[in-house]
Amino acid sequence: MNSANTSRRCAECGHAAPKCQACGHTARADVNGAVNIRGAGLALRQAAQAA
């Protein structure tokens, strides 16, 4: 999984920015990126199990 730019997307609503102006969520870039990577990994696992 490519982790590039994962910290730039809000982990809560998906808008671009760790300090989201859309939903107000704030997180450190490394934490925000880790949450996004976890979500992407879980989605890949679920897709693989469904296949």
HELIX and SHEET records of a PDB file:
HELIX    1   1 THR A    6  ARG A    8  5                                   3    
HELIX    2   2 ALA A   29  ALA A   50  1                                  22    
END                                                                             
